[in-house]
Amino acid sequence: MLDKLGAQGVLGAVLVLAGLGIVAYNAPIVAVGLFVVLLGLTILVRRGLRAGMEMMGMA
């Protein structure tokens, strides 16, 4: 999986996790809300990309 993400993808994931960690340290409830929002956005983006690839016949 890491080879598919590349260096920028890994860096992005580390930054997101670090940001959530900082927020969780100060406000755990807010961190849970941010996590749920990020999870939802991830699901939407994955589905949107898959739909776009299917429309082009690539999936």
Secondary structure as GFF3:
##gff-version 3
##sequence-region A 1 59
A	DSSP	alpha_helix	2	26	.	.	.	ID=ss1
A	DSSP	alpha_helix	28	55	.	.	.	ID=ss2
###
